[in-house]
Amino acid sequence: MEETAPEKAQRFLEYIHEMVEVAVDSANLKNQAVHSKVLLSALFDSISKSAFPNIRQNALRYKQLIDFHSEWDEANKISLLHLLRLLEREENLSSEFEDINEWCISEYSSKFPNTNRLLKSHSYLAKDPDINNVLELWPTDSNGTPIKLRNVNPEQLTHKHLFWLYRNSLVHEYRNPGNGVERIANGENVPFYHELSTVTSLNNEGLQFTNNWELVYPFGFFKELCLVAAKNVSRMHANNDTSPFSAYICGTYWIPTFNE
């Protein structure tokens, strides 16, 4: 008997779960779980292809999966950490950016205060502003399009885009971006900011250090995204009577058209 669409969807979901379990094996959690994140990033890529087979651009497909199937509430929030840095880097900030600059400095200082202590403080993405709140202050051109600052637009500061950049660092450089540290043993599964202390000197006055905030996407978050996206994409195929496997190359030859 031919396999039904719901049966294919279930087999797809079971396969993803098996791959996730391999990705989060203890051996892959060494070195700040970079091995696990590389595997989970590739798996998320694969799920996005099943969900959006007609989208050729990897970045768009990846972010579409986040938007429509990940259930990530903070995906379209702007990282205040990155927004402030963008504004700081512009030496001669034009007057049209004054309002958003003042607002950003105020928001950042209240939500990400420097504690001046070695004990790390944590903060979560719920404190970050939604992109629509930022767009209300962001200057636009005559067509209503946000003006780029240092060739960066607001969408590139959203967490879904930063997550794509994180994926690129993993896949192309085999490393976690930034200097953030996750507590692997704690199994954190939501992104967070933490205050990082850097020792600058040790002298008669004691230990001297500086603090800065770092953004972290822990391996548990990669795992949750894959599981949730797989569940939703599997359900979509079952409901639409389609196969989750049809987007992938199938046949002897690696060049798709050779198998036709």
Buried (B, 14 or more C-beta within 10 A) or exposed (E): EEEEBBEBBBBBBEBBEEBBEEBBEEEBBEEBBBBBBBBBBBBBBBBBBBBBBEBEEBEEBBBBBBEBBBEBEBBBBBBBBBBBEBBEEEEEBEEEBEEBBEBBEEBBEEBBEEEEEEEBBEBEBEBBBEBEBBBEBBBEEEEEEBEEBEEBEBBBBBBBBBBBEBBBBBBEEEEBBBEBEBEBEEEBEBBBBBBBBEEEEEEEEEEEBEBEBBBBBBBBBBBBBBBBBBBBBBBBBBEEEBBBBEBEEEEEEEEEEEEE
